[in-house]
C-alpha cells in the first residue's frame, strides 16, 4: 500500500481522488478547485514527478493527460469519460481501497532505506466514444444560434461574450420603463411615454439642404392623434402600413407648436409579446455596428429558448428557506422583467449566486491551501507567557485571555493560521500580538510586524518597549531593542525598519535579519521589499491589514514558511 500522504516519498493519491470526486459531484463543471482543475493537475503531477524519479510514472501521467491537462476545454461528456479513467487508475494505484474492491495491492513505493523502482498501474483502455449530446449545450459558441452570424459573434466577443451561457448572463445595464400606456391627449413634452394606436398615415420625407431622409406617421387612438417622426430612418415608413396597430415608446417634444413623438421605439402591437415598447425595456452595452433594437430582438429569442436549460444549483427546499426565486425565471426577468418587483427578485437571486460562487471559491482555495501547504506548528511556553504577564502594568481582561488562547491554539496546529483580531483603540490588541510573538520566538522563529505608516510602526515599537521595559537588556537604540525573559535560550532582539531609516542602517538591519540575529522586525511597506530576507519567518502580524493590497500581503507571506 502507498505510504501516508504526508511522507515525502509518497504519491498523494488520496488528495487527487478527493478532488476528482468533488469535481464529479459538481457535474464536471470545472469548479472543484479555485482556478480550475487543469492548474491543480499540473501542480500534482509536477510534485509527483519531483518526489518519484521513475520513467514509468512519468509516462503514465503523460498518457493520462495530467502533465499537460486540457480538462477545461473538453465537452462535459468528454470530461466525465476522462475523469472516470483517472479515478480507476487511482483505485489501482492504492489497491482498490476506496472502492472496496478485492484487487491485488499495488507495489509498495520506495523508502529511503531500500530504494526500488515503482510499479505504476497501466492506463485503462480508452472507453468507447460516447454518443454526441442531444439538444443544445450552453457551452456552444453563439454562432450555433439562429441570427448570430460571424459578424455579430465577433462584435459580441469584444464584449466578452463567446458562448450561449455567456449570452444568457449578458445582462442589461439598465431598463427604461415604457410599461404605462398614455392617452394621446395626455402626452407631456420632455417625458418618455408609451402610446398604442392605429397608423392613420405614413410617408417618407426629405428635409434640409442635404435632403436627408426621414419617416413621418400619424398615429391615433380613441381619444386623439399625434405626429411621429424618425430622422435618418426613411425605411420605417415602408414598414408601417395604414390601419396597422402599433406601440410607440419614446420622448415627446414640441415642434412647430405641436406635440411630436421623436425617434420612438416601435413594434406591431398585435404580433405577440412586446419587446421594444410598452414594458420595462432592456438596454444592453453595445459596440459599433450592433444596434440596441437588433440585439434586444436576438436576446428575446435566446431567453425564450435557452433560459430553461440553466441548471439550478439550489433545491426547492433551499430556495424556499432563503426566499429566492428559481434561476431560469430569474434570468428571464433580469432581461425582460414583467414588473419592478419581478426585476428585484431576479436581481436578488442572481446576486446570491454570484456571491455564493465567490464564497465557495474562497473556501475551496483555503481548503486547498491548508491541505497542500502545511504550516509550522508553534507550541506555547507557559513559563514564558507567565513571565510576560507579570511584566504588564495591568491584569488581562477576559476578552484578551480568550483571544490569546484562541490564537495560540491556532499556532499549535500544522495548518497555517489566518486570524483577524478586532478591537477598539486601547483594547489591548498589541498585548495579544505580543503573546503570539513571544511564542514564535520561543520556537526559534522570526516575526514580521507590519504597519501602514511610519508613525504607527514607531508607535508599536515604543509600545513594545514600554510593555517589556523591565526586561530590557542594555541600552535601547532608535531601531533596536533587546530583552531577556525566562525560558528563552537567548535574548530577544526587536528591530524597526521604515522608509526613513538611513541607507547604511537599513543594510545593517537587513543583514542582521538574514542572519537570524533579529527575532522581530517591525516596519512599514519596506518589510516586503525584495532586499529584506528572513532566515526563518513563521509569523506575520499586519496592523490595519485593509490598507495593504492583497499582493503586498502575499509578498510578505511568501518570505516565510506559511
C-alpha positions in Angstrom: 0.0 0.0 0.0 1.2 3.6 -0.6 2.7 5.4 2.3 0.8 8.2 4.1 0.4 11.3 2.0 2.5 13.4 4.4 5.6 11.4 3.7 7.8 12.9 1.0 8.2 9.7 -0.9 4.5 9.1 -1.5 2.1 9.9 -4.3 -0.7 11.8 -2.7 -3.4 9.6 -4.4 -5.9 10.4 -1.7 -5.8 14.2 -2.4 -6.1 13.6 -6.2 -9.1 11.2 -5.7 -10.8 13.6 -3.3 -10.5 16.5 -5.8 -11.8 14.3 -8.7 -14.7 13.0 -6.7 -15.6 16.6 -5.7 -15.5 17.5 -9.4 -17.7 14.6 -10.2 -20.3 15.7 -7.6 -20.3 19.2 -9.2 -21.4 17.7 -12.5 -18.0 18.1 -14.2 -18.3 21.8 -14.1 -14.5 22.5 -13.6 -15.3 24.2 -10.2 -13.9 21.7 -7.7 -10.8 23.8 -7.1 -10.2 27.5 -7.4 -8.6 28.3 -10.8 -9.9 25.1 -12.5 -8.8 21.5 -12.5 -6.0 22.0 -15.0 -3.8 24.0 -12.7 -4.3 21.5 -9.9 -3.4 18.6 -12.1 -0.3 20.2 -13.4 0.9 21.0 -9.8 0.0 17.5 -8.6 1.8 15.8 -11.5 4.9 18.1 -11.1 5.1 17.2 -7.4 4.7 13.5 -8.1 7.5 13.5 -10.7 9.7 15.5 -8.3 9.2 13.0 -5.5 9.5 9.8 -7.6 12.0 9.8 -10.4 10.6 6.9 -12.3 10.1 6.9 -16.2 7.1 4.6 -15.9 5.3 7.0 -13.7 6.2 10.0 -15.9 5.0 8.1 -19.0 1.7 7.1 -17.3 1.0 10.7 -16.1 1.6 11.9 -19.7 -0.8 9.3 -21.2 -3.4 10.2 -18.6 -3.2 13.8 -19.9 -2.3 15.1 -16.4 1.1 16.8 -17.1 -0.5 19.0 -19.8 -4.2 18.8 -18.9 -6.8 20.4 -21.1 -9.8 19.4 -18.9 -11.3 22.9 -19.1 -11.6 22.8 -22.9 -13.3 19.4 -23.0 -17.1 18.8 -23.5 -18.8 17.8 -20.3 -19.2 14.2 -21.6 -15.6 14.0 -22.5 -14.7 15.4 -19.0 -16.8 12.6 -17.5 -15.0 9.9 -19.5 -11.5 11.2 -18.8 -12.3 11.7 -15.0 -13.6 8.1 -14.7 -10.5 6.7 -16.3 -8.2 8.6 -13.9 -10.3 7.5 -10.9 -9.9 3.9 -12.0 -6.1 4.5 -12.1 -6.2 6.0 -8.6 -8.1 2.9 -7.3 -5.5 0.6 -8.9 -2.6 2.7 -7.5 -4.0 2.4 -4.0 -5.0 -1.2 -4.2 -8.7 -0.5 -4.7 -9.0 0.8 -1.1 -11.6 3.5 -1.8 -13.9 1.3 -3.8 -13.7 -1.7 -1.5 -12.6 -3.9 -4.4 -10.6 -7.1 -3.9 -7.7 -6.3 -6.1 -4.1 -7.1 -5.9 -2.2 -4.5 -3.9 0.0 -2.1 -5.8 3.7 -2.5 -5.5 5.0 -0.5 -2.4 6.5 2.8 -3.1 10.3 3.2 -2.4 11.6 4.2 1.0 14.8 6.0 1.9 16.4 2.8 3.4 15.6 0.5 0.5 15.4 2.3 -2.9 13.5 0.4 -5.6 11.6 1.1 -8.8 7.9 1.9 -8.6 5.5 -0.3 -10.5 2.8 2.0 -12.0 -0.5 0.6 -13.0 -1.2 0.8 -16.7 -3.5 3.4 -18.1 -7.0 1.9 -18.5 -8.0 1.2 -22.1 -9.8 4.1 -23.7 -13.6 3.8 -23.2 -15.9 3.6 -26.2 -16.7 7.0 -27.6 -19.8 8.5 -26.1 -22.7 9.5 -28.4 -23.0 13.1 -29.2 -25.2 15.0 -26.8 -28.8 15.5 -27.8 -30.1 19.0 -28.0 -28.2 22.3 -27.4 -25.4 22.8 -24.9 -24.9 26.1 -23.1 -21.2 25.7 -23.9 -21.8 26.0 -27.6 -20.5 29.2 -29.3 -23.1 31.8 -30.1 -22.8 31.1 -33.8 -24.8 28.0 -33.0 -27.8 30.2 -32.6 -30.0 31.4 -35.4 -29.4 35.1 -36.2 -26.0 35.2 -34.5 -23.7 35.0 -37.5 -19.9 35.5 -37.6 -20.2 39.3 -37.8 -22.4 39.7 -34.7 -20.4 37.0 -32.9 -17.2 39.0 -33.5 -18.8 42.1 -32.1 -20.2 40.3 -29.0 -16.8 38.7 -28.4 -15.3 42.2 -28.0 -17.8 42.5 -25.1 -16.6 39.2 -23.5 -19.5 37.1 -24.9 -18.5 33.8 -26.6 -20.9 31.0 -25.6 -24.7 30.6 -25.1 -24.1 30.7 -21.4 -22.2 34.0 -21.7 -25.0 35.5 -23.6 -27.6 34.4 -21.0 -25.6 36.1 -18.4 -25.0 39.2 -20.5 -27.5 41.3 -18.5 -28.8 44.8 -19.5 -27.0 47.8 -18.0 -30.4 49.3 -17.2 -34.1 49.2 -18.1 -36.4 52.0 -19.4 -39.9 52.0 -18.1 -42.3 52.1 -21.1 -44.9 50.0 -19.3 -47.5 52.7 -18.7 -49.9 53.4 -21.7 -50.7 57.1 -22.0 -53.8 58.5 -23.9 -52.6 60.8 -26.7 -54.2 64.0 -25.3 -52.4 63.4 -22.0 -48.9 63.2 -23.5 -46.4 65.5 -21.8 -43.4 67.1 -23.5 -40.0 66.1 -22.2 -41.0 62.7 -20.9 -40.6 59.1 -22.1 -44.1 57.7 -22.7 -45.9 54.9 -24.5 -48.8 55.2 -26.9 -50.7 52.3 -28.5 -52.8 53.3 -31.6 -53.5 52.8 -35.3 -51.4 54.1 -38.1 -53.5 56.7 -39.9 -50.8 57.9 -42.3 -47.1 57.1 -43.1 -44.7 58.6 -45.6 -41.1 59.3 -46.4 -40.0 63.0 -46.3 -36.8 64.9 -47.2 -35.6 67.9 -45.3 -32.6 70.3 -45.2 -30.2 71.4 -47.9 -28.7 67.9 -48.0 -32.2 66.4 -48.5 -31.8 63.9 -45.6 -34.5 61.3 -45.4 -36.9 60.7 -42.6 -40.1 58.8 -41.9 -43.3 60.5 -40.7 -46.5 59.0 -39.5 -49.7 60.0 -37.8 -51.0 57.6 -35.1 -54.3 57.8 -33.4 -56.2 56.2 -30.6 -59.8 56.6 -29.4 -59.0 60.0 -27.9 -56.8 61.8 -30.4 -53.8 61.6 -32.8 -50.1 62.5 -32.7 -47.4 63.1 -35.3 -44.4 60.7 -35.2 -41.0 61.3 -36.9 -37.9 59.1 -37.3 -34.9 61.1 -38.5 -32.5 59.3 -40.9 -34.7 56.2 -40.9 -36.9 56.6 -44.0 -37.3 52.8 -44.4 -39.7 52.8 -41.3 -42.4 54.5 -43.5 -42.4 51.4 -45.7 -42.8 49.1 -42.6 -45.8 51.0 -41.3 -49.0 50.3 -43.2 -52.2 52.3 -42.9 -54.6 50.6 -40.4 -51.7 48.8 -38.6 -51.9 48.8 -34.8 -48.6 49.8 -33.3 -47.0 50.5 -29.9 -44.7 53.5 -29.7 -42.4 54.4 -26.8 -40.2 57.4 -26.7 -39.8 61.1 -25.9 -42.4 63.7 -26.6 -41.2 67.1 -27.9 -42.9 70.3 -29.1 -42.3 71.0 -32.8 -44.0 74.0 -34.5 -46.3 74.3 -31.6 -47.5 70.7 -31.7 -46.6 67.6 -29.7 -44.4 65.1 -31.6 -43.1 61.7 -30.8 -39.4 61.9 -31.9 -37.4 58.8 -32.8 -39.5 56.4 -30.7 -39.1 52.7 -30.5 -42.0 51.0 -32.3 -43.4 47.5 -32.9 -46.6 45.9 -34.2 -48.9 45.6 -31.2 -50.8 42.5 -32.4 -47.8 40.2 -33.0 -47.3 38.6 -29.6 -45.4 39.9 -26.6 -44.0 43.4 -26.8 -40.2 43.6 -26.7 -39.2 47.2 -27.5 -42.2 49.1 -26.2 -45.0 49.0 -23.6 -42.8 47.3 -20.9 -39.6 47.6 -18.9 -37.3 47.7 -22.0 -33.7 46.4 -21.5 -30.8 48.5 -22.6 -27.6 46.5 -23.3 -24.0 47.5 -23.6 -23.4 47.9 -27.4 -20.5 48.0 -29.8 -20.2 49.7 -33.1 -22.3 48.1 -35.8 -24.7 46.4 -33.4 -27.9 48.3 -32.7 -29.9 48.1 -29.4 -33.1 47.1 -31.3 -31.3 44.2 -33.1 -29.6 42.9 -30.0 -32.8 43.1 -28.0 -34.7 41.0 -30.6 -32.0 38.4 -30.6 -31.8 38.3 -26.8 -35.6 37.8 -26.5 -35.3 34.8 -28.9 -32.4 33.4 -26.9 -34.1 33.8 -23.5 -37.3 32.1 -24.6 -35.4 29.1 -26.0 -32.4 28.6 -23.6 -33.0 30.1 -20.2 -34.8 26.9 -19.1 -31.6 24.9 -19.7 -29.6 26.6 -17.0 -29.4 24.2 -14.1 -30.4 25.4 -10.7 -27.8 24.9 -8.0 -30.3 25.2 -5.2 -33.1 22.8 -4.4 -36.7 23.9 -4.0 -36.4 23.5 -0.2 -33.3 25.7 -0.1 -35.0 28.3 -2.3 -38.0 28.4 0.0 -35.8 28.7 3.1 -33.8 31.5 1.6 -36.8 33.1 -0.1 -35.2 33.0 -3.5 -36.7 32.6 -7.0 -35.6 29.7 -9.3 -32.7 30.5 -11.6 -34.3 30.1 -15.0 -37.2 32.6 -14.3 -34.7 34.9 -12.7 -32.6 35.1 -15.9 -35.8 35.8 -17.9 -36.9 38.5 -15.5 -33.4 40.1 -15.4 -33.6 40.6 -19.2 -37.3 41.2 -19.8 -39.0 41.9 -16.4 -42.7 41.9 -16.1 -42.6 44.4 -13.3 -40.1 46.2 -10.9 -40.9 43.6 -8.3 -40.0 40.8 -10.6 -36.8 42.5 -11.6 -35.8 43.0 -8.0 -36.5 39.3 -7.1 -34.4 38.3 -10.1 -31.6 40.6 -9.1 -31.6 39.2 -5.6 -31.3 35.6 -6.8 -28.6 36.2 -9.3 -26.6 38.3 -6.8 -26.9 35.4 -4.4 -25.5 33.0 -7.0 -22.6 35.4 -7.7 -21.7 35.8 -4.1 -22.1 32.1 -3.4 -19.6 31.2 -6.2 -17.1 33.8 -4.8 -17.5 32.4 -1.3 -17.2 28.8 -2.5 -14.1 29.7 -4.5 -12.5 31.3 -1.4 -13.3 28.3 0.8 -12.0 25.9 -1.9 -8.8 27.9 -2.2 -8.5 28.0 1.6 -9.0 24.2 1.8 -6.5 23.5 -0.9 -4.0 25.9 0.8 -4.4 24.1 4.1 -4.3 20.6 2.6 -1.4 21.1 0.3 0.7 23.7 2.2 1.3 22.6 5.8 2.1 25.3 8.4 4.9 25.3 11.1 3.5 24.2 14.5 4.4 26.7 17.3 3.9 25.4 20.8 3.2 27.8 23.6 5.6 28.1 26.5 3.6 28.5 29.7 6.5 29.7 31.9 7.5 32.4 29.3 3.9 33.6 29.0 3.5 33.9 32.8 6.7 35.9 33.0 5.4 38.2 30.2 2.0 38.7 32.0 3.9 39.5 35.2 5.7 42.4 33.4 2.4 44.0 32.3 1.2 47.0 34.3 -2.4 45.7 34.2 -4.3 42.5 34.5 -5.5 40.8 31.4 -9.3 41.1 30.7 -11.4 38.1 29.9 -11.6 39.0 26.2 -7.8 39.4 26.0 -7.3 36.0 27.7 -9.8 34.4 25.3 -8.2 36.0 22.2 -4.7 34.8 23.3 -5.9 31.3 24.0 -7.6 31.0 20.6 -4.6 32.5 18.8 -2.1 30.2 20.5 -4.4 27.2 19.8 -4.3 28.0 16.1 -0.5 28.4 16.2 -0.1 24.8 17.6 -1.7 23.3 14.5 0.1 22.0 11.5 -2.1 24.1 9.2 -1.4 27.8 8.5 -3.3 30.3 10.7 -5.2 33.2 9.2 -6.8 35.2 12.0 -8.4 38.6 12.2 -8.2 40.4 15.6 -10.7 43.2 16.1 -11.0 45.7 18.9 -11.3 49.4 19.8 -8.3 51.6 20.2 -6.7 50.8 23.6 -8.5 47.5 24.0 -5.2 45.5 24.2 -4.7 44.1 20.7 -0.9 44.7 21.0 -0.8 42.5 24.1 -2.4 39.7 22.2 0.1 40.2 19.4 3.0 40.2 21.8 1.9 36.8 23.3 1.9 35.3 19.8 5.3 37.0 19.0 6.9 35.5 22.2 5.5 32.1 21.3 7.1 32.2 17.9 10.4 33.5 19.2 10.4 30.7 21.9 10.2 28.2 18.9 13.3 29.9 17.4 11.3 31.5 14.6 11.1 35.1 13.3 8.2 37.5 13.3 7.3 40.4 10.9 5.1 43.1 12.3 3.8 45.5 9.5 2.0 48.8 10.0 0.7 51.0 7.2 2.5 54.2 8.2 5.9 55.1 9.8 4.1 56.8 12.7 2.1 53.6 13.6 5.3 51.4 13.1 7.2 53.6 15.5 4.3 53.7 17.9 4.2 49.8 18.0 8.0 49.8 18.6 7.7 52.1 21.6 4.6 50.3 22.9 6.6 47.0 22.9 9.5 48.8 24.7 7.1 50.2 27.3 5.3 46.8 28.0 8.6 44.9 28.2 10.6 47.8 29.8 11.7 46.0 33.0 13.1 43.1 30.9 15.2 45.4 28.7 18.8 44.3 28.3 21.3 47.0 27.7 20.5 50.4 26.2 17.8 50.7 23.5 18.7 52.5 20.3 16.3 54.1 17.8 16.0 50.9 15.7 16.9 48.1 18.1 15.7 46.7 21.4 16.9 43.6 23.3 15.0 41.8 26.1 15.8 38.9 28.4 12.9 36.7 29.6 12.8 33.3 31.4 12.7 30.1 29.3 14.4 31.8 26.3 17.7 30.4 25.2 18.9 33.8 24.2 17.8 37.5 24.4 15.0 38.7 22.1 16.0 41.3 19.6 13.4 43.6 18.1 14.2 45.9 15.1 12.4 48.8 13.4 12.6 49.3 9.6 10.8 52.1 7.8 11.2 54.2 4.7 13.1 56.9 6.6 15.7 54.5 8.0 19.1 55.6 6.7 20.6 53.5 3.9 23.5 52.3 5.9 21.3 51.4 8.9 18.8 49.7 6.6 21.6 47.5 5.2 22.7 46.6 8.7 19.2 45.6 9.8 18.7 43.6 6.6 21.9 41.7 7.2 21.0 41.0 10.8 17.6 39.8 9.8 19.0 37.5 7.1 21.5 36.1 9.7 18.8 35.4 12.2 20.2 38.0 14.7 16.8 39.9 14.7 13.8 38.0 16.1 11.1 40.5 15.4 11.1 43.2 12.7 8.5 46.0 13.0 8.1 48.2 9.9 6.1 49.6 7.0 5.9 48.6 3.3 9.7 48.3 3.5 9.2 44.8 5.0 8.1 43.1 1.8 10.7 44.6 -0.5 13.0 42.1 -2.2 16.1 43.2 -0.2 14.5 42.1 3.1 15.1 38.4 3.7 14.2 36.4 6.7 16.1 33.3 7.8 13.0 31.6 9.4 9.9 33.7 9.2 6.9 31.9 10.8 4.5 34.6 12.0 3.3 37.8 10.2 1.2 40.4 12.0 -0.4 43.2 9.9 -1.9 46.2 11.6 -4.9 47.7 9.7 -4.5 45.0 7.0 -7.2 46.5 4.8 -4.8 49.3 4.0 -2.4 46.9 2.3 -3.1 45.3 -1.1 -3.7 41.5 -1.4 -0.5 41.1 -3.4 1.5 43.1 -0.9 0.4 40.8 1.9 1.1 37.8 -0.3 4.7 39.0 -1.0 5.3 39.3 2.8 3.8 35.8 3.4 5.9 34.2 0.8 9.1 35.3 2.7 8.4 32.6 5.3 7.1 29.0 5.7 3.4 29.6 5.6 
